[in-house]
């Protein structure tokens, strides 16, 4: 029996789930990464909303929240592009961290995100 995604000739890389033989369906790698990047509002499971999104699930402190930074990527309210621009201008990361009252590692995450975004 053909699966729906095969019937419409969907490129396998665009599949949300992967079915292998008679096993339980699994999230595809891109779908699982997206699922892990979401943070949900607390709730009983029925009425939950996405609270924020992490553009890269492994860059924990860079988030997108429509209520902060006009929906642009931020690190605790400071836009990542602002942090990266200060680093490019020659400001030491320690100074930037102190200025915005952020841990130094969060400055590194913002710069890493902007480098990945530009790539």
C-alpha positions, 0 to 999 in steps of 0.5 A: 500500500502506498503512503500519502506522501508517496502518492503525491511524489513528495520529496522524502526530505520534506516528510514529517514522519518516517515509516520503516516497515511495520515500526512505529512512525518516527519524526523525520530529522528536520521535523524533530529539530523543529519540534525541539525548537518550540517552547509551549505555554503551560497548559493541560495539553488541549489549549496550549500555544507556542510561546517562542521558537528557537531558530536552532534547537541547539542554540538555547538562548537565541529565541524568536518571540513575536512580543520581543524584538519585533519578532526578530531573534533575540537573547533575553530581549537584545537583538542578535544582530545588534550583539553581532554588530558590536562584536564586528565593530571591535567591542570585546564580548565581555564588555557587551555581556556586561553592558546588556547584563548577559552571561558571556556564553549568551553573547557567543550564542548570538554571534554563532546564530548570526554567523549561521544565519548569514551562511 
